[in-house]
Amino acid sequence: MGWAIALHGGAGDIPLTLPPDRRHPREEALRHCLSVGVEALKAHKPPLDVVELVVRELENNPHFNAGRGSVLTTNGTVEMEASIMDSTKRCGAVSGLTTVVNAISLARLVMEKTPHIYLGFDGAEAFAREQGVETTDSSHFITPENIERLKQAKEANRVQIDYTQPIPQAPAEETEIPNGDSQLGTVGCVAVDNHGNLAAATSTGGLVNKMVGRIGDTPVIGAGTYANNLCAVSATGKGEAIIRGTVARDVAALMEFKGLSLKEAAAYAVETVPRGNVGLVAVSASGEVTMPFNTTGMFRACATEDGYSEIAIWPSKHD
């Protein structure tokens, strides 16, 4: 048994022609965050601390759709969400954040400082102020790049919604800005230590041009995030599809009830979701790691105690 860590910066329709100026910063961020996580594990920090630390780093990077880089709602606002869980099944989640710098840390405080699991919107913001976590004006999160993304998404979806009719499919999930950038940049991290303790953390800004109040899979325990004594999972992709498939919990359930290996369970969970909708990173209590996806690509990285490491975007020979 050895430690292992895996992290992602989102899965989606990532074109092979992604320009270097958009690819390289993300690859460097993955490399940096992987190094941060590995050093923390080598220093014997608990996996819960490790995944929070790594996701905070990813949230602070404007190249990913979480924290500083969160995409905008149809009203041009940010609504961030996150969740965290460990192998004892303790968990915390938040949604609808507009001023909290690191949503993942507030999710952990919900887990540790309240009798609840999930806080959202005004209540979550009030709890953040009560706990003294770092907040900032919401304009901090509204980057020029995401203003442009919203503009492009709106132009691509000029459909007047008639609320007397069935609500159409969530808008602009794969809309790309002109240089071929993917909009699906949810971040997450999973880790296991030498004692088999596990943790998972996931954070996102959601979907560009999403309806105000929309909640995705990221803060839904069992959908975007799950951990128990067998594995830890963080998912990314189209939230509605991931919620319907209870993707993260499915990995654990297949291991528990079917006796599948981590790799087999994760592959099956991904295969059962419609193609182009999901990716995940997962580690097992015995130190296995896997990073399957059915999208064009997934920004991802992993490392294990035996010296293996990988940083990749598109399918590789190991997938």
C-alpha positions as YAML, in Angstrom:
chain: A
units: angstrom
residues:
- id: 1
  name: MET
  ca: [0.00, 0.00, 0.00]
- id: 2
  name: GLY
  ca: [1.32, 3.43, -0.95]
- id: 3
  name: TRP
  ca: [0.09, 6.97, -1.35]
- id: 4
  name: ALA
  ca: [-1.46, 8.18, -4.59]
- id: 5
  name: ILE
  ca: [-2.98, 11.39, -5.89]
- id: 6
  name: ALA
  ca: [-4.91, 12.43, -8.98]
- id: 7
  name: LEU
  ca: [-6.38, 15.76, -10.02]
- id: 8
  name: HIS
  ca: [-8.33, 17.23, -12.91]
- id: 9
  name: GLY
  ca: [-9.03, 20.59, -14.47]
- id: 10
  name: GLY
  ca: [-12.16, 19.60, -16.36]
- id: 11
  name: ALA
  ca: [-13.30, 17.31, -19.15]
- id: 12
  name: GLY
  ca: [-15.07, 18.24, -22.36]
- id: 13
  name: ASP
  ca: [-14.77, 18.87, -26.07]
- id: 14
  name: ILE
  ca: [-11.11, 19.90, -25.94]
- id: 15
  name: PRO
  ca: [-9.88, 20.17, -29.53]
- id: 16
  name: LEU
  ca: [-6.51, 18.71, -30.51]
- id: 17
  name: THR
  ca: [-5.88, 22.13, -32.08]
- id: 18
  name: LEU
  ca: [-6.11, 23.87, -28.69]
- id: 19
  name: PRO
  ca: [-3.66, 26.80, -29.08]
- id: 20
  name: PRO
  ca: [-0.40, 26.61, -27.10]
- id: 21
  name: ASP
  ca: [-1.23, 29.82, -25.23]
- id: 22
  name: ARG
  ca: [-4.29, 28.04, -23.79]
- id: 23
  name: ARG
  ca: [-2.77, 24.60, -23.39]
- id: 24
  name: HIS
  ca: [0.55, 25.44, -21.75]
- id: 25
  name: PRO
  ca: [-0.77, 27.49, -18.78]
- id: 26
  name: ARG
  ca: [-3.12, 24.67, -17.87]
- id: 27
  name: GLU
  ca: [-0.40, 22.05, -18.18]
- id: 28
  name: GLU
  ca: [1.90, 24.14, -16.00]
- id: 29
  name: ALA
  ca: [-0.90, 24.58, -13.45]
- id: 30
  name: LEU
  ca: [-1.51, 20.82, -13.36]
- id: 31
  name: ARG
  ca: [2.22, 20.21, -12.91]
- id: 32
  name: HIS
  ca: [2.42, 22.77, -10.09]
- id: 33
  name: CYS
  ca: [-0.67, 21.46, -8.30]
- id: 34
  name: LEU
  ca: [0.49, 17.86, -8.62]
- id: 35
  name: SER
  ca: [3.82, 18.86, -7.05]
- id: 36
  name: VAL
  ca: [2.02, 20.62, -4.21]
- id: 37
  name: GLY
  ca: [-0.07, 17.54, -3.53]
- id: 38
  name: VAL
  ca: [2.83, 15.10, -3.72]
- id: 39
  name: GLU
  ca: [4.93, 17.15, -1.30]
- id: 40
  name: ALA
  ca: [2.00, 17.31, 1.12]
- id: 41
  name: LEU
  ca: [1.56, 13.53, 0.99]
- id: 42
  name: LYS
  ca: [5.29, 12.98, 1.46]
- id: 43
  name: ALA
  ca: [5.06, 15.26, 4.51]
- id: 44
  name: HIS
  ca: [2.36, 12.91, 5.86]
- id: 45
  name: LYS
  ca: [-0.44, 15.45, 5.73]
- id: 46
  name: PRO
  ca: [-3.92, 13.87, 5.94]
- id: 47
  name: PRO
  ca: [-5.57, 13.30, 2.54]
- id: 48
  name: LEU
  ca: [-8.36, 15.70, 3.50]
- id: 49
  name: ASP
  ca: [-5.79, 18.47, 3.93]
- id: 50
  name: VAL
  ca: [-4.07, 17.47, 0.69]
- id: 51
  name: VAL
  ca: [-7.16, 17.60, -1.52]
- id: 52
  name: GLU
  ca: [-8.29, 20.91, -0.02]
- id: 53
  name: LEU
  ca: [-4.84, 22.39, -0.57]
- id: 54
  name: VAL
  ca: [-4.65, 21.26, -4.20]
- id: 55
  name: VAL
  ca: [-8.17, 22.40, -5.06]
- id: 56
  name: ARG
  ca: [-7.49, 25.80, -3.48]
- id: 57
  name: GLU
  ca: [-4.51, 26.13, -5.84]
- id: 58
  name: LEU
  ca: [-6.73, 25.23, -8.79]
- id: 59
  name: GLU
  ca: [-9.43, 27.65, -7.65]
- id: 60
  name: ASN
  ca: [-6.88, 30.45, -7.54]
- id: 61
  name: ASN
  ca: [-5.83, 29.80, -11.13]
- id: 62
  name: PRO
  ca: [-7.93, 31.79, -13.66]
- id: 63
  name: HIS
  ca: [-7.37, 29.18, -16.38]
- id: 64
  name: PHE
  ca: [-9.87, 26.78, -14.81]
- id: 65
  name: ASN
  ca: [-13.62, 27.05, -14.26]
- id: 66
  name: ALA
  ca: [-13.57, 27.35, -10.47]
- id: 67
  name: GLY
  ca: [-12.85, 30.15, -8.04]
- id: 68
  name: ARG
  ca: [-11.07, 32.97, -9.85]
- id: 69
  name: GLY
  ca: [-11.85, 31.50, -13.29]
- id: 70
  name: SER
  ca: [-15.52, 30.71, -12.72]
- id: 71
  name: VAL
  ca: [-17.76, 31.10, -15.75]
- id: 72
  name: LEU
  ca: [-20.75, 33.42, -15.66]
- id: 73
  name: THR
  ca: [-24.49, 32.87, -15.38]
- id: 74
  name: THR
  ca: [-26.91, 34.24, -17.94]
- id: 75
  name: ASN
  ca: [-27.09, 37.38, -15.75]
- id: 76
  name: GLY
  ca: [-23.31, 37.84, -15.87]
- id: 77
  name: THR
  ca: [-22.83, 36.79, -12.22]
- id: 78
  name: VAL
  ca: [-20.83, 34.01, -10.58]
- id: 79
  name: GLU
  ca: [-22.36, 31.15, -8.59]
- id: 80
  name: MET
  ca: [-19.58, 28.89, -7.33]
- id: 81
  name: GLU
  ca: [-20.02, 25.47, -5.75]
- id: 82
  name: ALA
  ca: [-17.85, 22.81, -4.15]
- id: 83
  name: SER
  ca: [-17.84, 19.69, -1.99]
- id: 84
  name: ILE
  ca: [-15.38, 17.62, 0.01]
- id: 85
  name: MET
  ca: [-15.55, 14.13, 1.53]
- id: 86
  name: ASP
  ca: [-13.29, 11.62, 3.25]
- id: 87
  name: SER
  ca: [-13.24, 7.86, 3.81]
- id: 88
  name: THR
  ca: [-15.26, 8.15, 7.04]
- id: 89
  name: LYS
  ca: [-18.09, 9.59, 4.86]
- id: 90
  name: ARG
  ca: [-17.87, 12.96, 6.51]
- id: 91
  name: CYS
  ca: [-18.72, 15.54, 3.86]
- id: 92
  name: GLY
  ca: [-19.58, 19.17, 3.24]
- id: 93
  name: ALA
  ca: [-20.94, 21.08, 0.25]
- id: 94
  name: VAL
  ca: [-21.77, 24.63, -0.82]
- id: 95
  name: SER
  ca: [-23.54, 26.30, -3.75]
- id: 96
  name: GLY
  ca: [-24.38, 29.76, -4.98]
- id: 97
  name: LEU
  ca: [-21.26, 31.49, -3.67]
- id: 98
  name: THR
  ca: [-20.53, 34.97, -5.02]
- id: 99
  name: THR
  ca: [-17.79, 36.36, -2.75]
- id: 100
  name: VAL
  ca: [-15.92, 33.40, -1.22]
- id: 101
  name: VAL
  ca: [-12.39, 33.14, -2.59]
- id: 102
  name: ASN
  ca: [-12.04, 29.40, -1.94]
- id: 103
  name: ALA
  ca: [-15.33, 27.53, -2.06]
- id: 104
  name: ILE
  ca: [-13.67, 24.22, -1.17]
- id: 105
  name: SER
  ca: [-12.54, 25.57, 2.21]
- id: 106
  name: LEU
  ca: [-16.06, 26.72, 3.03]
- id: 107
  name: ALA
  ca: [-17.36, 23.26, 2.11]
- id: 108
  name: ARG
  ca: [-14.92, 21.77, 4.61]
- id: 109
  name: LEU
  ca: [-16.11, 24.19, 7.29]
- id: 110
  name: VAL
  ca: [-19.71, 23.13, 6.63]
- id: 111
  name: MET
  ca: [-18.54, 19.56, 7.27]
- id: 112
  name: GLU
  ca: [-16.59, 20.37, 10.41]
- id: 113
  name: LYS
  ca: [-18.45, 23.27, 12.02]
- id: 114
  name: THR
  ca: [-22.14, 22.54, 11.36]
- id: 115
  name: PRO
  ca: [-24.50, 19.58, 11.87]
- id: 116
  name: HIS
  ca: [-25.34, 19.81, 8.16]
- id: 117
  name: ILE
  ca: [-23.82, 18.72, 4.87]
- id: 118
  name: TYR
  ca: [-24.96, 21.31, 2.34]
- id: 119
  name: LEU
  ca: [-25.40, 25.11, 2.54]
- id: 120
  name: GLY
  ca: [-26.33, 27.33, -0.39]
- id: 121
  name: PHE
  ca: [-26.64, 30.92, -1.56]
- id: 122
  name: ASP
  ca: [-27.36, 33.58, 1.12]
- id: 123
  name: GLY
  ca: [-27.07, 31.07, 3.95]
- id: 124
  name: ALA
  ca: [-23.70, 29.85, 2.74]
- id: 125
  name: GLU
  ca: [-22.45, 33.42, 2.29]
- id: 126
  name: ALA
  ca: [-23.59, 34.32, 5.83]
- id: 127
  name: PHE
  ca: [-21.82, 31.24, 7.20]
- id: 128
  name: ALA
  ca: [-18.65, 32.29, 5.36]
- id: 129
  name: ARG
  ca: [-18.73, 35.71, 7.04]
- id: 130
  name: GLU
  ca: [-19.42, 34.10, 10.41]
- id: 131
  name: GLN
  ca: [-16.41, 31.81, 10.00]
- id: 132
  name: GLY
  ca: [-14.13, 34.62, 8.82]
- id: 133
  name: VAL
  ca: [-13.09, 32.93, 5.57]
- id: 134
  name: GLU
  ca: [-11.54, 35.08, 2.88]
- id: 135
  name: THR
  ca: [-14.09, 36.90, 0.75]
- id: 136
  name: THR
  ca: [-13.80, 39.56, -1.93]
- id: 137
  name: ASP
  ca: [-16.00, 41.63, -4.19]
- id: 138
  name: SER
  ca: [-17.70, 39.46, -6.81]
- id: 139
  name: SER
  ca: [-15.99, 41.50, -9.54]
- id: 140
  name: HIS
  ca: [-12.78, 39.63, -8.60]
- id: 141
  name: PHE
  ca: [-14.21, 36.54, -10.31]
- id: 142
  name: ILE
  ca: [-15.54, 38.26, -13.42]
- id: 143
  name: THR
  ca: [-12.58, 38.04, -15.79]
- id: 144
  name: PRO
  ca: [-12.48, 39.55, -19.30]
- id: 145
  name: GLU
  ca: [-12.13, 36.04, -20.72]
- id: 146
  name: ASN
  ca: [-15.32, 34.87, -19.04]
- id: 147
  name: ILE
  ca: [-17.20, 37.99, -20.13]
- id: 148
  name: GLU
  ca: [-16.21, 37.04, -23.68]
- id: 149
  name: ARG
  ca: [-17.24, 33.43, -23.09]
- id: 150
  name: LEU
  ca: [-20.68, 34.53, -21.94]
- id: 151
  name: LYS
  ca: [-21.06, 36.81, -24.95]
- id: 152
  name: GLN
  ca: [-20.18, 33.96, -27.31]
- id: 153
  name: ALA
  ca: [-22.54, 31.59, -25.51]
- id: 154
  name: LYS
  ca: [-25.43, 34.03, -25.72]
- id: 155
  name: GLU
  ca: [-24.81, 34.59, -29.43]
- id: 156
  name: ALA
  ca: [-24.83, 30.84, -29.98]
- id: 157
  name: ASN
  ca: [-28.06, 30.38, -28.07]
- id: 158
  name: ARG
  ca: [-30.39, 33.14, -29.23]
- id: 159
  name: VAL
  ca: [-33.49, 31.20, -28.29]
- id: 160
  name: GLN
  ca: [-36.27, 32.90, -26.36]
- id: 161
  name: ILE
  ca: [-37.24, 30.59, -23.50]
- id: 162
  name: ASP
  ca: [-41.00, 30.18, -23.13]
- id: 163
  name: TYR
  ca: [-41.53, 29.08, -19.54]
- id: 164
  name: THR
  ca: [-45.02, 27.80, -20.34]
- id: 165
  name: GLN
  ca: [-43.29, 25.06, -22.34]
- id: 166
  name: PRO
  ca: [-40.82, 22.37, -21.19]
- id: 167
  name: ILE
  ca: [-37.50, 23.99, -20.32]
- id: 168
  name: PRO
  ca: [-34.94, 23.30, -23.06]
- id: 169
  name: GLN
  ca: [-31.65, 21.54, -22.49]
- id: 170
  name: ALA
  ca: [-29.18, 23.54, -20.43]
- id: 171
  name: PRO
  ca: [-27.66, 26.15, -22.75]
- id: 172
  name: ALA
  ca: [-24.15, 26.50, -24.04]
- id: 173
  name: GLU
  ca: [-22.57, 23.49, -22.38]
- id: 174
  name: GLU
  ca: [-20.02, 23.04, -25.14]
- id: 175
  name: THR
  ca: [-19.98, 26.45, -26.76]
- id: 176
  name: GLU
  ca: [-16.42, 27.44, -27.55]
- id: 177
  name: ILE
  ca: [-14.95, 30.88, -27.80]
- id: 178
  name: PRO
  ca: [-13.36, 31.50, -31.20]
- id: 179
  name: ASN
  ca: [-9.93, 30.03, -30.42]
- id: 180
  name: GLY
  ca: [-11.35, 26.63, -29.54]
- id: 181
  name: ASP
  ca: [-11.28, 26.71, -25.76]
- id: 182
  name: SER
  ca: [-13.36, 24.24, -23.77]
- id: 183
  name: GLN
  ca: [-15.88, 25.61, -21.31]
- id: 184
  name: LEU
  ca: [-15.88, 22.62, -19.01]
- id: 185
  name: GLY
  ca: [-13.14, 23.35, -16.48]
- id: 186
  name: THR
  ca: [-14.38, 21.99, -13.15]
- id: 187
  name: VAL
  ca: [-11.47, 21.12, -10.85]
- id: 188
  name: GLY
  ca: [-10.99, 18.25, -8.44]
- id: 189
  name: CYS
  ca: [-8.50, 16.17, -6.50]
- id: 190
  name: VAL
  ca: [-8.45, 12.75, -4.85]
- id: 191
  name: ALA
  ca: [-5.77, 11.34, -2.57]
- id: 192
  name: VAL
  ca: [-4.90, 8.31, -0.44]
- id: 193
  name: ASP
  ca: [-2.13, 8.04, 2.15]
- id: 194
  name: ASN
  ca: [0.03, 5.10, 3.25]
- id: 195
  name: HIS
  ca: [-2.63, 4.03, 5.73]
- id: 196
  name: GLY
  ca: [-5.45, 3.83, 3.20]
- id: 197
  name: ASN
  ca: [-7.16, 7.04, 4.32]
- id: 198
  name: LEU
  ca: [-8.95, 8.68, 1.37]
- id: 199
  name: ALA
  ca: [-10.44, 12.05, 0.46]
- id: 200
  name: ALA
  ca: [-12.02, 13.76, -2.54]
- id: 201
  name: ALA
  ca: [-12.70, 17.42, -3.33]
- id: 202
  name: THR
  ca: [-14.36, 19.13, -6.31]
- id: 203
  name: SER
  ca: [-15.04, 22.79, -7.16]
- id: 204
  name: THR
  ca: [-16.60, 24.65, -10.09]
- id: 205
  name: GLY
  ca: [-18.21, 27.79, -11.43]
- id: 206
  name: GLY
  ca: [-20.78, 25.65, -13.26]
- id: 207
  name: LEU
  ca: [-21.89, 26.13, -16.86]
- id: 208
  name: VAL
  ca: [-21.35, 29.27, -18.88]
- id: 209
  name: ASN
  ca: [-24.70, 31.02, -19.48]
- id: 210
  name: LYS
  ca: [-26.44, 28.77, -16.95]
- id: 211
  name: MET
  ca: [-29.77, 29.80, -15.44]
- id: 212
  name: VAL
  ca: [-29.39, 31.69, -12.18]
- id: 213
  name: GLY
  ca: [-29.82, 29.20, -9.34]
- id: 214
  name: ARG
  ca: [-28.79, 26.16, -11.37]
- id: 215
  name: ILE
  ca: [-26.88, 23.59, -9.31]
- id: 216
  name: GLY
  ca: [-24.69, 20.99, -10.98]
- id: 217
  name: ASP
  ca: [-23.10, 17.72, -9.92]
- id: 218
  name: THR
  ca: [-20.05, 19.16, -8.16]
- id: 219
  name: PRO
  ca: [-21.67, 19.77, -4.74]
- id: 220
  name: VAL
  ca: [-23.97, 16.74, -4.95]
- id: 221
  name: ILE
  ca: [-22.49, 13.98, -2.80]
- id: 222
  name: GLY
  ca: [-22.49, 10.75, -4.80]
- id: 223
  name: ALA
  ca: [-22.66, 12.52, -8.15]
- id: 224
  name: GLY
  ca: [-19.61, 14.75, -8.57]
- id: 225
  name: THR
  ca: [-17.82, 13.77, -5.36]
- id: 226
  name: TYR
  ca: [-17.68, 10.64, -3.23]
- id: 227
  name: ALA
  ca: [-15.33, 8.86, -0.84]
- id: 228
  name: ASN
  ca: [-15.59, 5.84, 1.43]
- id: 229
  name: ASN
  ca: [-13.18, 3.21, 2.77]
- id: 230
  name: LEU
  ca: [-12.66, 1.77, -0.74]
- id: 231
  name: CYS
  ca: [-12.06, 4.76, -3.00]
- id: 232
  name: ALA
  ca: [-12.27, 8.50, -3.55]
- id: 233
  name: VAL
  ca: [-13.77, 9.98, -6.74]
- id: 234
  name: SER
  ca: [-14.05, 13.45, -8.30]
- id: 235
  name: ALA
  ca: [-16.06, 13.82, -11.51]
- id: 236
  name: THR
  ca: [-16.25, 16.49, -14.20]
- id: 237
  name: GLY
  ca: [-18.29, 17.09, -17.35]
- id: 238
  name: LYS
  ca: [-21.96, 17.78, -17.90]
- id: 239
  name: GLY
  ca: [-23.52, 18.07, -14.48]
- id: 240
  name: GLU
  ca: [-27.01, 16.95, -15.36]
- id: 241
  name: ALA
  ca: [-25.73, 13.70, -16.90]
- id: 242
  name: ILE
  ca: [-23.42, 13.06, -13.93]
- id: 243
  name: ILE
  ca: [-26.26, 13.60, -11.43]
- id: 244
  name: ARG
  ca: [-28.54, 11.23, -13.35]
- id: 245
  name: GLY
  ca: [-25.81, 8.59, -13.34]
- id: 246
  name: THR
  ca: [-24.72, 9.10, -9.69]
- id: 247
  name: VAL
  ca: [-21.29, 8.63, -11.21]
- id: 248
  name: ALA
  ca: [-18.98, 9.00, -8.21]
- id: 249
  name: ARG
  ca: [-21.05, 6.74, -5.97]
- id: 250
  name: ASP
  ca: [-21.37, 4.17, -8.76]
- id: 251
  name: VAL
  ca: [-17.60, 3.64, -8.76]
- id: 252
  name: ALA
  ca: [-17.64, 2.85, -5.04]
- id: 253
  name: ALA
  ca: [-20.77, 0.71, -5.32]
- id: 254
  name: LEU
  ca: [-19.32, -1.40, -8.13]
- id: 255
  name: MET
  ca: [-16.24, -2.05, -6.03]
- id: 256
  name: GLU
  ca: [-18.28, -2.83, -2.92]
- id: 257
  name: PHE
  ca: [-21.06, -4.96, -4.36]
- id: 258
  name: LYS
  ca: [-19.56, -6.35, -7.57]
- id: 259
  name: GLY
  ca: [-15.99, -6.78, -6.39]
- id: 260
  name: LEU
  ca: [-14.59, -4.84, -9.34]
- id: 261
  name: SER
  ca: [-11.17, -3.23, -9.24]
- id: 262
  name: LEU
  ca: [-10.96, 0.55, -9.14]
- id: 263
  name: LYS
  ca: [-10.05, 0.71, -12.82]
- id: 264
  name: GLU
  ca: [-12.88, -1.64, -13.84]
- id: 265
  name: ALA
  ca: [-15.44, 0.17, -11.71]
- id: 266
  name: ALA
  ca: [-14.45, 3.63, -12.94]
- id: 267
  name: ALA
  ca: [-14.42, 2.52, -16.58]
- id: 268
  name: TYR
  ca: [-17.90, 1.00, -16.24]
- id: 269
  name: ALA
  ca: [-19.29, 4.09, -14.48]
- id: 270
  name: VAL
  ca: [-17.99, 6.31, -17.30]
- id: 271
  name: GLU
  ca: [-19.23, 3.97, -20.04]
- id: 272
  name: THR
  ca: [-22.79, 4.04, -18.70]
- id: 273
  name: VAL
  ca: [-23.02, 7.84, -19.08]
- id: 274
  name: PRO
  ca: [-23.78, 9.11, -22.61]
- id: 275
  name: ARG
  ca: [-20.60, 9.75, -24.60]
- id: 276
  name: GLY
  ca: [-19.10, 13.19, -24.33]
- id: 277
  name: ASN
  ca: [-20.53, 13.84, -20.88]
- id: 278
  name: VAL
  ca: [-18.13, 12.73, -18.15]
- id: 279
  name: GLY
  ca: [-14.61, 12.22, -16.89]
- id: 280
  name: LEU
  ca: [-13.33, 11.36, -13.42]
- id: 281
  name: VAL
  ca: [-10.23, 10.84, -11.33]
- id: 282
  name: ALA
  ca: [-10.17, 8.19, -8.61]
- id: 283
  name: VAL
  ca: [-7.83, 6.46, -6.17]
- id: 284
  name: SER
  ca: [-8.34, 3.31, -4.11]
- id: 285
  name: ALA
  ca: [-7.39, 2.49, -0.53]
- id: 286
  name: SER
  ca: [-4.58, 0.29, -1.85]
- id: 287
  name: GLY
  ca: [-3.00, 3.13, -3.84]
- id: 288
  name: GLU
  ca: [-4.40, 2.46, -7.32]
- id: 289
  name: VAL
  ca: [-5.21, 5.44, -9.53]
- id: 290
  name: THR
  ca: [-7.36, 5.83, -12.66]
- id: 291
  name: MET
  ca: [-8.51, 8.77, -14.79]
- id: 292
  name: PRO
  ca: [-11.09, 7.63, -17.41]
- id: 293
  name: PHE
  ca: [-13.25, 9.92, -19.55]
- id: 294
  name: ASN
  ca: [-15.62, 9.65, -22.52]
- id: 295
  name: THR
  ca: [-15.12, 13.23, -23.70]
- id: 296
  name: THR
  ca: [-12.57, 14.42, -26.27]
- id: 297
  name: GLY
  ca: [-10.14, 15.19, -23.48]
- id: 298
  name: MET
  ca: [-9.65, 15.89, -19.78]
- id: 299
  name: PHE
  ca: [-7.03, 18.07, -18.13]
- id: 300
  name: ARG
  ca: [-5.55, 15.65, -15.62]
- id: 301
  name: ALA
  ca: [-2.50, 14.62, -13.60]
- id: 302
  name: CYS
  ca: [-1.58, 11.87, -11.18]
- id: 303
  name: ALA
  ca: [1.32, 10.44, -9.19]
- id: 304
  name: THR
  ca: [1.92, 7.35, -7.05]
- id: 305
  name: GLU
  ca: [4.49, 6.50, -4.42]
- id: 306
  name: ASP
  ca: [6.21, 3.99, -6.70]
- id: 307
  name: GLY
  ca: [7.31, 6.83, -8.96]
- id: 308
  name: TYR
  ca: [4.66, 6.85, -11.67]
- id: 309
  name: SER
  ca: [3.36, 10.25, -12.77]
- id: 310
  name: GLU
  ca: [1.35, 11.57, -15.69]
- id: 311
  name: ILE
  ca: [0.15, 14.94, -16.93]
- id: 312
  name: ALA
  ca: [-2.16, 14.76, -19.94]
- id: 313
  name: ILE
  ca: [-5.12, 16.23, -21.79]
- id: 314
  name: TRP
  ca: [-6.09, 13.80, -24.53]
- id: 315
  name: PRO
  ca: [-6.23, 9.96, -24.51]
- id: 316
  name: SER
  ca: [-2.90, 8.29, -23.85]
- id: 317
  name: LYS
  ca: [-1.58, 4.76, -24.08]
- id: 318
  name: HIS
  ca: [-2.36, 4.30, -20.40]
- id: 319
  name: ASP
  ca: [-6.10, 5.02, -20.82]
...
